[in-house]
Amino acid sequence: MGASGSQAQEVCSGSEPGSGKPAVKPACPNFSSGPCAKRPGWRLDALQDGALGRSHRSALGKKKLEECIDLTHELLGLPKDYVVGVVP
């Protein structure tokens, strides 16, 4: 459960005024705004070849989808005449 407004004020009350930083840091240093914490050892440069913000119709997007489909086909050991599809 998240902190209530008064609890959040308590946590931030010990911080430097105007800093916008909480006085207490999270117990988990791997905090992430996503659905889960970042794994230990995660680094921003891991996203270097990421297709972040790219359309699936771009050359890079098409290349990533083709790679995903090929790897899935191989991983599942599908016969050559089977097709793997990616749907939203």
Backbone hydrogen bonds in HBPLUS format (Angstrom, degrees):
<---DONOR---> <-ACCEPTOR-->    atom                        ^
c    i                          cat <-CA-CA->   ^        H-A-AA   ^      H-
h    n   atom  resd res      DA  || num        DHA   H-A  angle D-A-AA Bond
n    s   type  num  typ     dist DA aas  dist angle  dist       angle   num
A0008-ALA N   A0004-SER O   2.87 MM   4  6.12 157.1  1.92 156.1 162.9     1
A0009-GLN N   A0005-GLY O   2.97 MM   4  6.22 151.9  2.05 144.7 152.4     2
A0010-GLU N   A0006-SER O   2.98 MM   4  6.20 152.3  2.05 141.9 149.3     3
A0011-VAL N   A0007-GLN O   3.00 MM   4  6.30 160.1  2.04 151.3 155.4     4
A0012-CYS N   A0008-ALA O   3.02 MM   4  6.22 155.1  2.09 146.4 153.0     5
A0013-SER N   A0009-GLN O   2.74 MM   4  5.69 124.5  2.05 142.7 157.5     6
A0013-SER N   A0010-GLU O   3.28 MM   3  5.10 137.6  2.47  91.7 103.4     7
A0023-ALA N   A0011-VAL O   3.11 MM  12  5.74 148.8  2.21 129.6 138.5     8
A0015-SER N   A0012-CYS O   3.02 MM   3  5.39 164.5  2.05 115.5 120.2     9
A0019-SER N   A0016-GLU O   3.02 MM   3  5.48 161.5  2.06 138.7 138.8    10
A0038-LYS N   A0030-ASN O   2.96 MM   8  5.25 140.6  2.12 154.2 156.1    11
A0042-TRP N   A0039-ARG O   3.06 MM   3  5.58 150.9  2.15 142.8 141.4    12
A0046-ALA N   A0043-ARG O   2.99 MM   3  5.65 163.4  2.02 119.5 124.6    13
A0047-LEU N   A0044-LEU O   3.03 MM   3  5.94 172.2  2.03 127.8 130.3    14
A0048-GLN N   A0045-ASP O   3.17 MM   3  5.24 162.3  2.20 111.0 111.6    15
A0050-GLY N   A0047-LEU O   2.86 MM   3  4.79 161.1  1.89 111.8 115.9    16
A0054-ARG N   A0051-ALA O   3.12 MM   3  5.37 156.3  2.18 131.9 128.6    17
A0058-SER N   A0055-SER O   3.10 MM   3  5.33 161.2  2.14 106.4 112.2    18
A0062-LYS N   A0058-SER O   2.86 MM   4  6.07 163.0  1.89 157.1 161.0    19
A0063-LYS N   A0059-ALA O   3.00 MM   4  6.15 152.9  2.07 143.0 150.7    20
A0064-LYS N   A0060-LEU O   2.95 MM   4  6.19 158.1  2.00 150.0 155.3    21
A0065-LEU N   A0061-GLY O   2.96 MM   4  6.19 161.4  2.00 150.2 155.3    22
A0066-GLU N   A0062-LYS O   2.91 MM   4  6.07 159.5  1.95 146.8 152.6    23
A0067-GLU N   A0063-LYS O   2.98 MM   4  6.17 157.9  2.03 146.7 152.8    24
A0068-CYS N   A0064-LYS O   2.93 MM   4  6.15 158.9  1.97 148.5 154.4    25
A0069-ILE N   A0065-LEU O   2.89 MM   4  6.09 162.7  1.92 153.4 157.7    26
A0070-ASP N   A0066-GLU O   2.90 MM   4  6.07 164.1  1.92 150.3 154.9    27
A0071-LEU N   A0067-GLU O   2.92 MM   4  6.07 165.9  1.94 151.5 155.5    28
A0072-THR N   A0068-CYS O   2.95 MM   4  6.05 156.0  2.00 145.7 152.8    29
A0073-HIS N   A0069-ILE O   2.93 MM   4  6.09 159.8  1.97 148.6 154.2    30
A0074-GLU N   A0070-ASP O   2.98 MM   4  6.21 159.0  2.02 148.1 153.7    31
A0075-LEU N   A0071-LEU O   2.80 MM   4  5.93 165.7  1.82 150.7 155.2    32
A0076-LEU N   A0072-THR O   2.98 MM   4  6.06 159.5  2.02 150.1 154.6    33
A0078-LEU N   A0073-HIS O   3.25 MM   5  5.65 163.9  2.28 159.4 161.8    34
A0077-GLY N   A0074-GLU O   3.04 MM   3  5.04 143.9  2.18  98.5 109.7    35
A0082-TYR N   A0079-PRO O   2.99 MM   3  5.55 168.4  2.01 122.6 125.6    36
